Amino acid sequence: MNHTEGGLVIFSANSHPSSREISKRIGERLGVELGKVQVYQEDNRETRVQIQESVRGKDVFIIQTVSKDVNTTIMELLIMVYACRTSCARSITGVVPYFPYSKQCKMRKRGSIVSKLLASMMCKAGLTHLITMDLHQKEIQGFFNIPVDNLRASPFLLQYIQEEIPDYRNAVIVAKSPASAKRAQSFAERLRLGIAVIHGEAQDAESDLVDGRHSPPTVKIPLLIPKEKPPITVVGDVGGRIAIIVDDIIDDVDSFVAAAETLKKHGAYKIFVMATHGILSSDAPKLIEESAIDKVVVTNTIPHEHQKLQCVKIQTVDISLILSEAIRRIYNGESMSYLFRHIGLED
């Protein structure tokens, strides 16, 4: 790759060995060795980072994948960014394939928008650019006051469908709830396939009887009618078809398992689940193994080697290619537009 004045340094911020794999792949694709850094935990659980080479005047890229210990992962990234900033790095780009706390991007009752807090912390630490992938909500980009490139994993998942599912022309793309219908529609239109939506997964109405909000007002105010969970139905034909459920995150798999059972009852003979981020926490591998799901396909934005040992149905798609290309383009001052070709506002 080309070199601009100063030089390129790539660090892997994560102290967990399995989390360094994607960093090694990116470095190999770029022909660059990973920078020398030591990241470890003190006996009192404090995170310590020691950068072991000069970064003065250089363009630094810090790759951080989210391990099971999310908060430690965040501290590793923040401390390393701040260390590079105080060491006079010219620019500091965070490569965070899965942005943690992305589900907490909306105000709920008396909670907080944690992803906004995390964005502010990253910027305050000294981050000058962020590369991430398939944010849970695209509006999270607005929480930052630095450039954010929200890459997409869908081209790799679409390629998997076309190359690894021989009879994919007999498939239907499924949204397990109306909330994920836009993503399913995007996949279906690109593959020229039909779409089905599982309706009936509306969440229960929030209870407000324990937090003081049930206090009646002094004047009569019209209120919303409480939601009632409708019977589960499948909008669309899945009989005798391959059902491919698509989503951005698969963590708690109960809803996916329930969707698979519903699709089986409606005649689907094979069921795939495809998602960008495979968190697969708790007993997810066991539930998948015992379910009607045939395969779960996720990318390596999050390390999940341990889960794969527990469940043979889990398969991984490598996305290090697009991350390495993004790093190359940013370092060389090239346009990022090519990586966002054919991506609409709804994708």
SULWO-V468356 format. One record per backbone hydrogen bond with DSSP energy under -0.5 kcal/mol. NH is the residue of the N-H (numbers start at 0). CO is the residue of the C=O. E is the energy in kcal/mol with one decimal. If there is no record, write none. Layout:
BEGIN
NH&CO&E  NH&CO&E
END
This chain:
BEGIN
8&58&-2.3  10&8&-0.5  10&60&-2.9  12&10&-0.7  12&62&-2.6  13&62&-0.6  18&15&-1.0  19&15&-0.6  19&16&-1.4  20&17&-0.8  23&19&-2.1  24&20&-2.0  25&21&-2.2  26&22&-2.5  27&23&-2.4  28&24&-2.1  29&25&-1.8  30&26&-0.9  31&26&-2.7  34&9&-4.3  36&34&-0.7  37&49&-2.5  38&36&-0.5  39&47&-2.2  41&45&-3.3  44&41&-2.1  47&39&-2.9  49&37&-2.6  51&35&-2.4  56&87&-3.0  57&54&-2.2  58&6&-2.9  59&57&-0.8  59&90&-2.9  60&8&-2.7  61&92&-2.8  62&10&-3.0  62&60&-0.6  63&61&-0.6  63&94&-2.6  66&64&-0.6  69&67&-1.5  72&68&-1.9  73&69&-2.2  74&70&-2.1  75&71&-2.4  76&72&-1.9  77&73&-2.7  78&74&-2.7  79&75&-2.1  80&76&-2.7  81&77&-2.4  82&78&-2.3  83&79&-2.2  84&80&-2.2  85&81&-2.5  86&82&-0.7  87&84&-1.5  88&83&-2.1  89&57&-1.6  90&57&-1.4  92&59&-3.1  93&91&-0.5  93&128&-2.7  94&61&-3.3  95&93&-0.7  95&130&-2.6  96&94&-0.6  98&96&-0.5  99&97&-0.7  101&98&-1.0  103&100&-1.1  104&102&-1.1  110&107&-2.4  113&111&-1.3  114&103&-2.1  115&112&-0.7  116&112&-1.4  117&113&-2.7  118&114&-2.1  119&115&-2.1  120&116&-2.1  121&117&-2.3  122&118&-2.2  123&119&-2.5  124&120&-2.1  125&121&-1.0  125&122&-0.5  126&121&-2.0  127&91&-3.0  128&91&-1.1  129&146&-1.9  130&93&-3.3  131&129&-0.5  131&148&-2.6  132&95&-0.5  132&96&-1.0  133&150&-2.7  139&136&-2.0  140&137&-1.8  141&138&-1.6  142&139&-2.1  143&140&-1.3  146&127&-0.6  148&129&-2.8  149&147&-0.7  150&131&-2.5  150&148&-1.1  155&152&-1.1  156&152&-1.7  157&153&-3.1  158&154&-1.8  159&155&-1.8  160&156&-2.1  161&157&-2.2  162&158&-2.1  163&159&-3.1  164&160&-1.3  165&163&-0.6  167&164&-1.7  169&166&-2.0  170&167&-1.9  171&241&-2.7  172&193&-2.5  173&243&-2.9  174&195&-2.5  175&173&-0.5  179&176&-1.5  180&177&-1.5  183&179&-1.9  184&180&-2.7  185&181&-2.1  186&182&-2.1  187&183&-2.7  188&184&-2.5  189&185&-1.6  190&186&-1.9  191&187&-0.8  192&187&-2.5  193&170&-0.7  195&172&-2.5  196&234&-2.2  197&174&-2.8  198&196&-0.7  198&232&-3.0  214&211&-1.0  229&227&-0.6  232&198&-3.0  234&196&-3.3  234&232&-0.6  235&233&-0.9  237&235&-0.6  239&266&-2.4  240&237&-1.9  241&169&-1.8  242&240&-0.5  242&269&-2.9  243&171&-2.4  243&241&-0.5  244&242&-0.6  244&271&-3.1  245&173&-1.8  246&273&-1.9  249&276&-2.4  252&250&-0.7  254&251&-0.5  256&252&-2.8  257&253&-2.5  258&254&-2.0  259&255&-2.4  260&256&-2.1  261&257&-2.0  262&258&-2.5  263&259&-2.3  264&260&-2.0  265&261&-1.3  266&263&-1.6  267&262&-2.4  268&240&-1.6  269&240&-0.9  271&242&-2.9  272&294&-2.3  273&244&-3.2  274&296&-2.3  275&246&-0.6  276&247&-2.5  277&275&-0.6  277&298&-0.5  278&249&-1.0  278&276&-1.0  279&249&-2.0  283&280&-1.6  286&282&-2.1  287&283&-2.6  288&284&-2.4  289&285&-1.7  290&287&-1.2  293&270&-2.5  294&270&-1.3  295&312&-2.3  296&272&-3.3  296&294&-0.5  297&295&-0.6  297&314&-2.4  298&274&-0.6  298&275&-1.3  299&316&-1.3  300&275&-0.6  301&298&-0.6  307&303&-1.8  308&304&-1.4  309&305&-0.8  309&306&-0.5  310&306&-1.2  313&310&-1.1  314&295&-3.1  316&297&-2.2  322&318&-1.4  323&319&-2.5  324&320&-1.9  325&321&-2.0  326&322&-2.2  327&323&-2.3  328&324&-2.4  329&325&-2.4  330&326&-2.6  331&327&-2.1  332&328&-0.5  332&329&-0.9  333&328&-2.9  338&335&-1.3  339&336&-1.8  340&337&-1.3  342&339&-1.5  343&341&-0.7  346&343&-1.0
END
